[in-house]
């Protein structure tokens, strides 16, 4: 027993020790504007990726979906590695290749053995600089994407959030879906895709990020060797200016009584990535908590809204969100409920918002801050999550914010700050609403708007 106790103590690290022992993130900017950032560790593996400031927000109504299309084609061969040669070369390393496209960024990353880092950098540079965009592959992937779009229609959570963006940012680029429309996917040509790559896949708007058992100097040397294409850097302005996206309080309702459950999302305008209010809003969301019927605990859960959901059978699940973009954001909650519980769940959820604005307690804030700290330390789990953290931070903030700094920001939040910031963004604001499914019981927009404040005497 004594030996087991000794072993456990030796393997444990306190929260403070964990924050202090995180390796420094090293950043180097090359002459062409490419930022190279890495965190070194003793891991036998590494994750290396390219994060690009390009997404559906950079498209217009006619080219919406081009970025998602390019992401599909990126793995289907380059000018130097035609056809399936690119994929075979990745597989020969025993590596894992992945990528994604969002509204403001695109990423391609490879997880491999640390010794293969120079080869991984070469493959990534070939992918972003020499994408082949072969006509045969374009037609093949066009069919694949159209099938994906059909399948996405069955994911009502994603559909609801796409509707939420469409109504909150109507008439602007943030209203576009990431995947694009069926009409656009059928119509996009090779010239459209090549124009998207030539415009956005440029060094000044890219970050080459790495995490794991690698040397920063070797990473920089590999980047200097491979990210040197003549068309890779802008000759003039480095980044086209983003068009502003104005938030609008409005709603979209897609009623379908044949569906078993209603999906409802409600949001107000939140701050952009770099705004300090985001930390306070994340604490507020942690106070609200999240719930799913598969959770244990019953009515004894720390979240008041979860306890109400269990006691009165209000919903199948709910989750708050704080989605940030460069200059704006969506702060809100999403829930899934039976048709006859929609009104009650909306009433209780909006009531929790009003309580955040008026009567948040210190004990709730303390619990929420501990929850955020746990979520923050979870970012250290694996080289891929660390690499993504580095790449996203450099695009969003221009630097990687250390966990110690995040911890100090979280520690500074108190109940008064939560009440003040929530009042600033929530109280008496016009929300955006998206609803899908059997939503007959969802009240009129004006009734929902009237619940965004309390009449107090």
N, C-alpha and C positions, 0 to 999 in steps of 0.2 A: 504493500500500500504506500509506503514511504517512497519507494522508487517511482511508482506511477505519479505521485504528487510532484516529485522533483522533475519528472519528464514534462509534465503539463506546464509547470512554471517556466521551464527553460524554453518551451516552444511558444509561449504567449508573449504578445507585445501589447502594451497599452495603446489607447487611442492616440495620445499625445506622441508616443514614440513612433507610431505609424506615420503620422504627419511629418515628423522631423526627419525620418529616414527615407523619404521619397527622393529619388535622384533628381537633379536639376534638369530642366528642359533646356537644351542648347539650340539656339536658332542662328542660322547663317543665311544672308541674302546674297544670291549670286548676281553677277553683273546684268543678266537679262531680266532680273526682277523675281526669279523663282526663290521662294523661301524654303529652306531646308531645316527641319526641326526634328529632334530626336530625344528620347529618354533611354539611357543605357541601364541595363540590369544584367544579372547573371543567368538569365534564361537561356536555354539551349536553342530556343526558337525566336523568331522575330516576325513582326508584321510591318510591312512597308506599304504605303499607299499614297495616292495623289488625290488631294481634295481641291475641287475646282469651283470657283464662284460662278456657277452657271446652273440654271434650273428653269422650271416652267415660268417663273416670274420674268425671265429674260426673253420670253417668246411673245409673239402677238397672236391674234385670233387665227391667222392663216397658218402659222408655223407651230401652234401648240401641239406638243407631242414629239417634236423633233429631238429634244434632249433624251427622252425615254427611248426613242427609236435608236439613237446613236449608242446609248448604253447597251442595248441588245446586240448591236453590230460590232461593238468594240472587241468582243471575245471571239469573233468569227474570222479573224485573220487580219494581218497588216500588210503593208507593201513589201516588207522584208520577210514576213512569215505568212504566206498566203494560205487560204483554206483553213484546215484544222491544225496546221503546223504550230500555231501559237498555243492552242490548248494542249497539244501533245508535249510541247516543251515545258509547260507548267507542270503537267502530270509527271514528266520524267524527273522533276525535282522533288516529287512527293508533296507538292505545295497545294494550297487551297486558294483559289482565285474567286473574288466576289466584287460586287459593285452595287450602287444604288443611285437613284436620282430623286431629289426632293424639289421643293419650290424655289430654293435659293442655292442649292449646291449639288454637285455630282461627285461621286467618289469611286475609285477603283483601288482595290488593295489585295495584297498577296501575303499569306502566312506561310512561312517556310523555315527551314533550318537557318540558324544565324550565319553559318559559313557561306550560304548561298545568297547573301544580301546583295553583292555586286551584280549577280545575274538577275535578281528580282528587279533592281533598279533599271537595268537594261530593258527588261520586258515591259515594265511600266512606261518607260520613255517611248518605246516603240508603239505601245498601245495608244498613247495620247497624241503622238506626233505624226504617226503614219497609218492611221486607221484606213483600211483598204476601201470600205464602202462598195464592195462588189455588187453589181446589179443582181446577180443570181441570189446572193445572200440577202439583199434588200427585199426581194420578192418573197423569199422563204420566211424571213422574220416578220414581214408584213402580216402573213397569215397567222403566225404565232401570236403576235400582239393583238390582233383582232379577236382571237380566241381568248386571250387573257382578259380583254375588256368585257367579254361576255361573262366570264367567271367572276370578275370584280363586281358585277352588278348584283351578285348574290351575297356579297359581304355588305350587309346593311350598315354596319358601323362606318366603314370607309365611305359608303355612299352618303351617309348623313353628314360626315365631315366635309366632303366635297361640296355638298349643298350649302353647308354653313359658310364656307369660303366664298361660294358663288353669291350668296345674299349679303354677306358682310362687306365684301370688296367688289360689289357689282360694277361692271364696266371697267375694271382695272386688271392688271396682269395677275394679281394674286387670286382672282376669281377662277383662273384656269385650273383644270386638273393636271396632275403631273403626267398622266398617261396620254392626255390628249383626247380628242373626239374620234369616233369611228370614221367620220367623213375625212378628217385630216389624215389619219393613218392610211386610208385608201388613196389619198391624193398626193402625199409628200413624195418628192422626187429625190434622186441622188444629189441634184444640184442644191436642193433645200438643205439636205443633211450636211453636205460639204460646206455650205455657207455658214451653218451653225457652228461647225467645228472650227473653221477658219476664224470666226469672229470671237469665240469664247475660250477655246483651248489655247490660252496664251500664258506665258510664264508669269507675268505680273499678277495674275489672278489665280495662281496655283500655289499649293503648299505640298511639298514632298515630306511626309511625316513617317517616322519609324519609331518602334519601341521593341525592346528585347535585348538580346546579347549581341549588340552591334556597337561599332565605334563611330562617333559623330564625324570624326575627320575622314574616315573611310567612306561614310555616307556622302559627305560633301564632295569628295574626290570622284565618286561614282556619278553624282549628279552633274558635276562639271564636265565629265566625259560624255554623258549620254543626252542630257537635256540641253542641246546646243543647236537645234534645227534652225535654219535660216528664217523660216516663217513662224517660229515659235514665239518670238518677242515682238511686241508692238514697236513700230518705228516712231509713233507719235504718242497720243494719249494712251495710258496703260489700261484704263478701265472705263467703258461707256457708263454714263450716269444712269442709275436706276430711276424709273418713273415712280413718283409717289403713288401710294395706294390708299385712298381715303376710306375709312370705316363708315358703314351706313347701318343704322338700326332698322332692321327689316326682317322679313321671314320668308321661308320657302316651305310649303307643305306638299308632300307627296302621299296622299291618302290611298291606302290599299287595304281594304277590310279583309282580303283573303289571307293576309299575312298574320301569323299568330301573335307577334309581339310588336310593340311600338318602340321606335328609336327616336329619342329627343336630344338635341344639343342646343344649349343656350350659352351665349357668350357676350361679353362686353369688350371694348377695345382695351388691350393691354399695352405695355411698353415694349420697345425694341430690345434686342439682345443686350446691349451694353448699359441699359438703364439700371441704376441701383435698386429701384423699387421691385425688381424681379425677385430678389431674395426674400423680401417681405411677402410677396404674393405666393411664393412657393411655400413659405411657412403657413400662410392662410389655407392653401390647398391641403397641406398635411393635417391641419386641424379638422377640415371637412372629412378627410380620409377617403377610403374607397371600399367598395363592398361587392361581393358576389355570393350567390346562394350556396356555393361550395365552401365558403368560409365557416370555420367553427366559431364558438364564442356566444352565438345567439344574441340576446338582449344585453349582454355584458361587455360588448365591444366599446372601445374607448371613443370611437366616433359617434357623436350624438345622432347624426343622420343615419348611420348604419344601424344603430339601436332602434330608431324609429322605423326603418325599413323592415327590420325583422319583426318587430312587435305588431305592425299594422299591415305586413305583407305588401309593401308599397312597390317593390321592383325586383327584377331578377339581378340587376347589377347597376352600379353607378361609379363614375370616376371623374374627378376634376382634372382640368388640364390648363396649362399655361404655355401656349405655343407662340414663340417669339420669332420675329423676322428682323430685318435690318432697322426698320424705322417704325414698326407697329407690331401688334400681336393680338392673339385671341385668348382671353381669360374666361373660363367658363366650366361647365360640367355637362356630362353626357350620361343618360340613363336608358335602360331597357326595361319596359314594364308591360304588364297585361293591359289590354284596352281599357278596362274599368278602373285602373289605378293611376292613369296618366295625370289627372288633375290633382289628386292627393300628393303624388310624388313631387310634382312641380311646386305645389304650395309649400311643402316641407323643405325642399331644396332652396327655394328663394328665401324662406324664413331663416335658414342657416346663413345665407349671404347677409341678410339684415343683421343677424346676431354678430357676425364678424365685424360689421361696421359700428356696432353700438355697444356690445357687451362681452367682447373677447376677454378671457381671464388669463392670468399669468401661468396657471398650471397647464392650461391647454397649449400655450405657446412653448413652454418647457418640453412637453411631450413631443410637439411637432418639430422642434429643433433637434431633438435626439433622433427622430425619424429621418430628418434630412441628413444628419451626420452619417447615419448608417448607409443611406443611399449614396452619399458622396464617396465613402470609403469603398463601396462596391465597385466604383469605377476602376479600382486597381486590379480587378479580377481578370487577368489575362492580357497578353500583349495587344490583341485586336481592339479591346475596349480602350486601352491607354492610347493606342495609335489614333483611333477615331477621335478621342478627346483632344489630342494635340492638334490634329488637322482642323477640326471644327472650331476650336478656340482661336486659332490664328486667323481663320476667315472671319469669325464673328467679332472678336475683340482686338485683333492685331497682335495678341500675345497669348501665351498659355497662363491662365491664372492659377497660381499654386493652391493646393488644397488648404494650406495654412491660412491663406487670405480668405478663401471661402468660409473656413471655420470662424474666422474673426468677424466676418460679415453676418453670419448666422447668429453668433453669440451676441451681437449688438442689437438684435431684434427683441423688442418687448411688446407687451400687450397694447400699449398706447400706439406704437408704430403700426401694428396690424390694424387697429381700428382706424387710424388716420389714412393709411394707404388704401385700405379697402373702401373707405368712404370716397376717396379720390377717384377710384376707378369704377366702383359698383353703384354707390348710392345715387338714386334718381338719374340713372343713365339709361339710354335707349338700347336694349339688347338686340342682338341678331339671333334668330331662331331657325333651326332646321328640324323638320319632323318627317318621319317616314313610317308607313304602315297604318294600322288601325288607330287613327289619331282623332276620331270624332270628338273625344272628350277633351282634347286640348283646347283651352279657352282662347277667346279672341285675343289678338295681339294687344289691344288696349288694356284688357284685364291683366295680362301678364306684365305689361309696362307699369301698371298701377301698383304691382307688388314689388317694384324696385325701390320703394320708399315706405316708411311707416309714418302715419299721421299720429304725432305724439302731442299730448296736452300737458 
